[in-house]
């Protein structure tokens, strides 16, 4: 047992305690929807995750979602080793969001959030 394990035990926690089961906590939500009760085929979602942006042509699809008022999260990890393509994708999306009053922000090393004009991204002052 290390120093920090003993210290943690002094404050009411220990390494012997069970790990917090986040999945179990999420499932116990009273607002949970029954998957069988949701008509995912005929109800259009308001949020899209684009798993991997691979080409600058993918921007056209993203702009189509934004034109319909959808929020999009882009995974740009596959463009990391293609800086010219990445720059083209980001520049095209910046131009589009500036023109229509949308917004975009990097939310992780691999993810970019792009939102339509009715949504604004709040940022902390640095």
Order of alpha helices (4+ residues) and beta strands (2+ residues): alpha-alpha-beta-alpha-beta-alpha-beta-beta
